[in-house]
């Protein structure tokens, strides 16, 4: 978003009664099943009437002791589909959770509309379950309750400190919000011109929704990105939508007025709140052009950078390797889902076009400013997406601070931002934000435009020496 307080991606209360008190520290060793070997016992041969009564008792005792080495059943007891809920300040923020047995180890996926998010690390020790989203420095730690439910907390490292929400889950429930079977009397399907209002002002968005019965899926596009895969339903005159992907926890609640206007609230994690109004979009109306949001501080100048790579070696825009080549600079953060959306494309295009003269460089702006931590997370980001181009540590994720690190730009409004530099070193185009796959046709159009820009610059002749 255009302000640092807004959630990335367009991107707690105290424990409730009954929440398991979780330890402040835990072992990170993976859960391992106990050995299933059973020792053999020599039973005494009965010789008296008393022995005849004693032997069965001894047999039962031996079998009970042998059972202590059997594989524990905790993993099997957790598998299945769960209705998971975060306790957002705006109410229940539900999402789908599926826990699977994968050849004796636990795996898990998060479900929002057609999106399936793989949980990177799942550990189960005793009564404690860990669902870790390591790439986002985010985790759910929960305890199995006597009634079979899960209760605990979600924690995520954010720029302003840890963000936490209470977590609960009940198995075998597949509806998202109310599960009402009542046919809705109205439809939210289509495009909606939307205005959000928060403490920093207003910003435009476009609601993109599909409705099947009372089930609604879609997203909000903004000038800086999208609000991920939203899923929910219509209950009476109320629209309910949510998403959780390890990085974001979004809840939208709106009511349709007699005038047909949607008026509602948007909550992100444990602190951000905005209100919004939406009306059916007029044909031909569009959001501001993302290619026109950011420019150069000096229109006749160049874009320069000099930052260390992940091995501490300084990489500069003036290096010989970039001379006479097309350069695509990606301003990103490993914590940013839209950056994770676009990274596989950049990795693919780098491999495809490097032989024709394309260079790609990623400038990472991370959460904490802790160099060792940032290096670890950016390295993991590169490995996840098969990136072979240099990733440089450029600063922290605050957009004003990022703009200070990139003084040749007149602003940094969004992560990611892509800067296209031609063979002569001139900036030709700058794109702010990214329409992720949840935006459908908008995503396809943007991908085609980005590729076309690369090919256009590659087709231009190199400048004469």
Secondary structure, 3 states (H helix, E strand, C coil): CCCCCCCCCCCCCCCCCCCCCCCCCCCCCCCCCCCCCCCCCCCCCCCCHHHHHHHHHHHHHHHHHHHCCCCCCHHHHHCEEEEEEEEECCEEEEEEEEEEEECCEEEEEEEECCEEEECCEEEEECCEEEEEEHHHCEEEEEEECCCCCEEEEEEEEECCEEEEEEEEEEECCCCCCCCCCCCCCCCCCEEEEEEEEECCEEEEEEEEEEEECCEEEEEEEECCCECCCEEEEEECCEEEEEEECCCCEEEEEEEECCCCCEEEEEEECCCEEEEEEEEECCCCCCCCCHHHCCCECCCCCCCCCEEEECCCCEEECCCHHHCCCEEEEEEECCCCHHHHHHHHHHHHHHHHHHHHCEEEEEEEEECCCCHHHHHHHHHHHHHHCCCCCEEEEEEECCHHHHHHHCCCECCCCCCCEEEEECCCCCEEEEEECCCCHHHCHHHHHHHHHHHHHHHHHHHCCCCCC
